[in-house]
Amino acid sequence: MTSPTTTQQAETTPLDLRDPSFRDRAYGIYDDLRAGCPMSKVRFVTRDDDGGALPGDDRRREMLEGDCWLVTHFDEGVEAMLDDRFTVNPARLLPPEQLAAMQAQAATADNELGRALGRNLLNLDPPDHTRLRRLVQPSFTGRNIAAMDDRVRRIAADLLDAAEREAAERGESAPYRMMDLVRSFAYPLPVTVISDMVGIPAEDRGKARTWTENLLKIDRADPEQAADIQQRLLEFVDYLKDLFEKRRREPQDDLISRLVRAEEDGDTLSPDELLSMVFIVYVAGFVTTVNLIGNVTVGLLSHTDALAAFRADPSLARNAVEETLRFWGPAESTLPRTAMEDVEIGGVVIRAGERIRAGLAAMDRDPEKFANPNVYDITRADANRHVAFGKGVHVCLGAPLARLEGEIAVETLFGRYPELRLAVPREEIRWSQDLLRGFERIPLLF
Ligand code: HEM
């Protein structure tokens, strides 16, 4: 048995998310890190040293940057996600007087955004997390999501009708019509679905989109861009507050109406928690799924064997989605957790106060878990054993919805266009410089 490694011995590997080639190189880097140890010290670099604030409060910057352990081995990563000696709320480690000072700062008017959106599921530990998650979990059960099948199919078909009309207006005909999949399909599909579910009226969706655009873009030392994102978010918060009032007066069959009722029913949900919840469900509901739809489409169109297997057996759509989540999962890692005491995992000691992330993308390419992990194989029987949705109390709330949307997207696109193909070579389709793994634009011929 190996003796525990200490922090002092570990070197820090910088992972530069601003580098356009990072996403292409990431799996090689993970392979190297994994060969050495179950977890490694890394630093995600998202901004130049000489300036540029990330939108939101300091806590958000703190979450993205700074040294942390990245777990690259599958079993140890799962162990870390299930270990309740880690907290998502590092304020819990502060001495009482510092905590009080921090809470007083958090309550000030100039931290409106942090206050309004900070009490979301991803930032809270049990028991607050448990109380809040219980309020939304019923809307996301497999059965309730399956009931949305027809509606999602209709939205997908309408979007492709619109792309066909646009192509016809440009004088293009099949199979030489062009579309940018991201703009015409992968983005609007999940935005429309989650807006319906949350209860954002159709006429306001354009605005909601503008307010939440660029939220996850990598900051390139551009304080103006950061201020702009922050300003838009404040407008979104104001808009949501007005919408809550409307739903209080006239409830509808949507998530906002249900949560507003829960807030009124007693002390289950504070006003800030209501805002944070609607915000996180809305944003998490589309930012990741856009990338899943894009990644599975490019995955199939750029891997000849996978495409042939799928064309021969379209019932592989679900498994193609699972394999894409494993092979090109949108979330590279979980958000960081902080050790509340010394914790030993896989022979490594994570000292109290140190941070750790489960490296989901690295874990899903662990050869101890998946045979030939760097091969994209949609017929793999164990594809769905990936951890692209995380594990433990923070496991993705929207996983059943993301799976449904991914499957319907593949079935609709490939079912409708047998000659669908990439309009440019795969190498020319670039990963976006964003906190998630996904393509910026996907030019297709259909
Ligand atoms: C392919 C699509 C998606 C991926 C890859 C994904 C991934 C993840 C991951 C990895 C986490 C855990 C993060 C952590 O532990 O730090 C998470 C949490 C979460 N996801 Fe997703 N997600 C997807 C789609 C969705 C959708 C459609 C929704 C819609 C509501 C959603 C809502 C959430 C929420 C609310 C959380 C926080 C859960 C909690 O803290 O209890 N996600 N997601």
Residues whose N, C-alpha, C, O or C-beta is under 5 A from the ligand:
A	BS01	HEM	L121 L122 I280 V281 A284 G285 T288 T289 L292 P330 A331 T334 L335 A388 F389 G390 V393 H394 V395 C396 L397 G398 A399 L401 A402
